[in-house]
Amino acid sequence: MPRFALLVYDDETATPDPASPEWRALWDAYVRLDEEAKAAGVLIDSQPFAPTSAATTIRVRGARTGQAAGPAEPTTTQLGGYYLVECPDEAEALAWAARIPGASTGAVEVRPIIEGP
């Protein structure tokens, strides 16, 4: 069965404070979705990412390895987490992506995973 990465992008500066009721409600919405996707047998894994301030980017050019603090590319939205799902087809993967809470404030990119030989 095909697998898809559902990549959740949002403006991390607009994320509610973790001590707020809004953050807890958002967290609970993600937990509910995880439970529903598990019950449907499509969820392989899902995880949030730490803020971009915790990221390190590595670039190798020839024999030189460069390291920089922060994300690979500065953008107005950041990759905040992912879902790895196994669905019969892309239409179902798109339907699950539309249910991700971050889709209502940011975007969810759906990427098919290429299976190796």
VEXKEPA-36017 format. One line per 2 residues: number of its first residue (from 1); for each residue x, y, z of N, C-alpha, C. Coordinates in nm, 2 decimals. Layout:
N
NUM	X Y Z X Y Z X Y Z  ...
This chain:
117
1	0.09 -0.12 0.00 0.00 0.00 0.00 0.09 0.12 0.00  0.05 0.23 -0.08 0.14 0.35 -0.08 0.15 0.42 0.05
3	0.26 0.48 0.07 0.29 0.56 0.19 0.30 0.70 0.15  0.26 0.79 0.24 0.27 0.94 0.22 0.32 1.01 0.34
5	0.40 1.11 0.32 0.44 1.20 0.43 0.35 1.32 0.42  0.28 1.35 0.53 0.20 1.47 0.54 0.28 1.57 0.62
7	0.33 1.67 0.56 0.43 1.77 0.62 0.35 1.89 0.66  0.35 1.92 0.79 0.27 2.03 0.85 0.36 2.16 0.86
9	0.31 2.26 0.79 0.38 2.39 0.79 0.29 2.50 0.85  0.35 2.58 0.93 0.28 2.69 1.00 0.38 2.80 1.04
11	0.33 2.91 1.08 0.41 3.02 1.13 0.43 2.99 1.28  0.55 2.95 1.31 0.57 2.91 1.45 0.56 3.03 1.55
13	0.57 3.15 1.50 0.56 3.27 1.59 0.41 3.29 1.62  0.32 3.23 1.55 0.18 3.24 1.58 0.12 3.13 1.67
15	0.21 3.03 1.70 0.17 2.92 1.78 0.13 2.97 1.92  0.02 2.92 1.98 -0.01 2.96 2.12 0.10 2.92 2.22
17	0.10 3.00 2.32 0.20 2.97 2.43 0.16 2.83 2.49  0.27 2.75 2.52 0.24 2.61 2.57 0.17 2.61 2.71
19	0.17 2.72 2.78 0.09 2.73 2.91 -0.05 2.77 2.89  -0.09 2.80 2.77 -0.23 2.86 2.74 -0.33 2.75 2.72
21	-0.46 2.78 2.74 -0.56 2.68 2.71 -0.57 2.66 2.56  -0.54 2.76 2.48 -0.54 2.74 2.33 -0.44 2.64 2.29
23	-0.32 2.64 2.35 -0.22 2.54 2.31 -0.27 2.40 2.35  -0.33 2.39 2.47 -0.38 2.26 2.51 -0.49 2.21 2.42
25	-0.58 2.29 2.37 -0.68 2.26 2.28 -0.63 2.21 2.15  -0.52 2.28 2.10 -0.46 2.24 1.98 -0.39 2.10 1.99
27	-0.32 2.08 2.10 -0.25 1.95 2.13 -0.36 1.84 2.14  -0.47 1.87 2.20 -0.57 1.76 2.21 -0.63 1.73 2.08
29	-0.64 1.83 1.99 -0.69 1.81 1.85 -0.60 1.72 1.78  -0.47 1.74 1.79 -0.37 1.65 1.73 -0.38 1.51 1.78
31	-0.39 1.50 1.92 -0.40 1.36 1.98 -0.53 1.29 1.93  -0.64 1.36 1.92 -0.76 1.30 1.86 -0.74 1.25 1.72
33	-0.68 1.33 1.64 -0.65 1.29 1.50 -0.56 1.16 1.50  -0.46 1.16 1.58 -0.37 1.05 1.59 -0.45 0.92 1.62
35	-0.53 0.93 1.72 -0.61 0.82 1.77 -0.70 0.77 1.65  -0.77 0.86 1.58 -0.86 0.83 1.47 -0.78 0.76 1.36
37	-0.66 0.81 1.33 -0.58 0.76 1.22 -0.53 0.62 1.25  -0.49 0.60 1.38 -0.45 0.47 1.43 -0.56 0.37 1.42
39	-0.68 0.41 1.46 -0.80 0.32 1.46 -0.84 0.29 1.31  -0.81 0.38 1.22 -0.84 0.35 1.08 -0.73 0.26 1.01
41	-0.62 0.24 1.09 -0.51 0.16 1.03 -0.42 0.23 0.93  -0.42 0.37 0.93 -0.34 0.44 0.83 -0.22 0.50 0.89
43	-0.22 0.53 1.02 -0.10 0.60 1.08 0.01 0.51 1.11  0.13 0.55 1.05 0.25 0.48 1.08 0.33 0.55 1.20
45	0.33 0.69 1.18 0.40 0.77 1.28 0.36 0.91 1.27  0.37 0.99 1.37 0.35 1.13 1.37 0.43 1.19 1.48
47	0.49 1.31 1.46 0.57 1.38 1.56 0.57 1.52 1.53  0.57 1.61 1.63 0.60 1.75 1.61 0.75 1.77 1.62
49	0.79 1.88 1.56 0.93 1.92 1.56 0.96 2.03 1.66  1.08 2.04 1.71 1.12 2.15 1.80 1.12 2.28 1.71
51	1.12 2.40 1.77 1.12 2.52 1.69 1.25 2.53 1.61  1.24 2.61 1.50 1.35 2.62 1.41 1.48 2.68 1.48
53	1.46 2.74 1.60 1.58 2.79 1.67 1.66 2.67 1.72  1.60 2.55 1.73 1.68 2.44 1.77 1.74 2.36 1.66
55	1.72 2.40 1.53 1.77 2.33 1.42 1.91 2.37 1.39  1.98 2.27 1.32 2.12 2.29 1.27 2.11 2.24 1.12
57	2.17 2.32 1.03 2.17 2.29 0.89 2.31 2.25 0.85  2.33 2.14 0.78 2.46 2.09 0.73 2.46 2.10 0.58
59	2.56 2.15 0.52 2.58 2.15 0.38 2.72 2.10 0.35  2.73 2.00 0.26 2.86 1.95 0.21 2.88 2.00 0.07
61	2.99 2.06 0.05 3.03 2.11 -0.09 3.17 2.06 -0.11  3.18 1.96 -0.20 3.32 1.91 -0.22 3.37 1.84 -0.09
63	3.48 1.88 -0.05 3.54 1.83 0.07 3.51 1.91 0.20  3.43 2.02 0.18 3.40 2.11 0.29 3.26 2.08 0.34
65	3.25 2.07 0.48 3.13 2.06 0.54 3.10 2.19 0.62  2.98 2.25 0.59 2.95 2.37 0.66 2.83 2.34 0.75
67	2.83 2.42 0.86 2.73 2.40 0.96 2.67 2.54 1.00  2.54 2.55 1.01 2.48 2.68 1.05 2.36 2.65 1.14
69	2.35 2.74 1.23 2.23 2.73 1.32 2.11 2.77 1.25  2.00 2.70 1.27 1.87 2.74 1.21 1.83 2.65 1.10
71	1.71 2.68 1.04 1.66 2.60 0.93 1.74 2.62 0.80  1.71 2.53 0.71 1.78 2.53 0.58 1.75 2.65 0.50
73	1.63 2.70 0.50 1.59 2.82 0.43 1.49 2.90 0.51  1.52 3.03 0.52 1.43 3.12 0.59 1.30 3.13 0.52
75	1.19 3.11 0.59 1.05 3.12 0.52 0.96 3.18 0.63  0.84 3.22 0.58 0.74 3.27 0.67 0.66 3.16 0.74
77	0.67 3.04 0.69 0.62 2.92 0.75 0.73 2.82 0.78  0.71 2.74 0.88 0.81 2.65 0.92 0.76 2.51 0.92
79	0.84 2.41 0.90 0.80 2.27 0.90 0.79 2.24 1.05  0.67 2.21 1.10 0.64 2.19 1.24 0.62 2.05 1.28
81	0.61 1.96 1.19 0.58 1.82 1.22 0.54 1.74 1.10  0.52 1.61 1.12 0.48 1.53 1.01 0.39 1.41 1.06
83	0.32 1.36 0.96 0.24 1.24 0.97 0.30 1.14 0.86  0.32 1.02 0.90 0.35 0.92 0.80 0.24 0.82 0.79
85	0.17 0.82 0.68 0.05 0.74 0.67 0.06 0.64 0.55  -0.02 0.53 0.56 -0.02 0.43 0.46 -0.17 0.43 0.42
87	-0.20 0.47 0.29 -0.33 0.48 0.24 -0.35 0.41 0.11  -0.47 0.36 0.08 -0.49 0.29 -0.05 -0.45 0.38 -0.17
89	-0.47 0.51 -0.16 -0.45 0.60 -0.27 -0.42 0.74 -0.22  -0.38 0.83 -0.31 -0.35 0.97 -0.28 -0.48 1.04 -0.23
91	-0.59 1.01 -0.29 -0.72 1.08 -0.24 -0.74 1.06 -0.09  -0.72 0.94 -0.04 -0.74 0.92 0.10 -0.63 0.99 0.18
93	-0.51 1.00 0.13 -0.40 1.07 0.20 -0.43 1.22 0.20  -0.49 1.27 0.10 -0.53 1.41 0.09 -0.64 1.44 0.19
95	-0.73 1.35 0.21 -0.84 1.36 0.30 -0.79 1.36 0.45  -0.69 1.28 0.48 -0.63 1.28 0.61 -0.56 1.41 0.63
97	-0.49 1.46 0.53 -0.41 1.58 0.54 -0.51 1.70 0.57  -0.62 1.70 0.51 -0.72 1.81 0.54 -0.77 1.81 0.68
99	-0.76 1.70 0.75 -0.81 1.69 0.89 -0.70 1.73 0.99  -0.58 1.75 0.95 -0.47 1.80 1.04 -0.50 1.94 1.08
101	-0.50 1.97 1.21 -0.53 2.10 1.26 -0.45 2.21 1.20  -0.32 2.19 1.17 -0.24 2.29 1.11 -0.28 2.33 0.97
103	-0.37 2.25 0.90 -0.41 2.28 0.77 -0.50 2.41 0.77  -0.56 2.43 0.89 -0.66 2.55 0.90 -0.59 2.68 0.92
105	-0.46 2.68 0.96 -0.38 2.80 0.99 -0.26 2.81 0.90  -0.21 2.70 0.85 -0.09 2.70 0.77 -0.12 2.61 0.65
107	-0.04 2.51 0.63 -0.05 2.42 0.51 0.00 2.29 0.54  -0.05 2.19 0.47 0.00 2.05 0.48 0.04 2.00 0.34
109	0.16 1.97 0.33 0.21 1.92 0.20 0.21 1.77 0.20  0.15 1.71 0.10 0.13 1.57 0.09 0.24 1.52 -0.01
111	0.33 1.43 0.03 0.44 1.38 -0.05 0.44 1.23 -0.06  0.41 1.17 -0.18 0.43 1.03 -0.19 0.57 0.98 -0.15
113	0.58 0.87 -0.09 0.71 0.81 -0.06 0.75 0.72 -0.17  0.87 0.73 -0.23 0.91 0.64 -0.33 0.97 0.52 -0.26
115	0.92 0.40 -0.30 0.96 0.28 -0.25 1.08 0.23 -0.33  1.19 0.19 -0.27 1.31 0.14 -0.33 1.29 0.00 -0.39
117	1.39 -0.04 -0.47 1.38 -0.17 -0.53 1.38 -0.28 -0.43
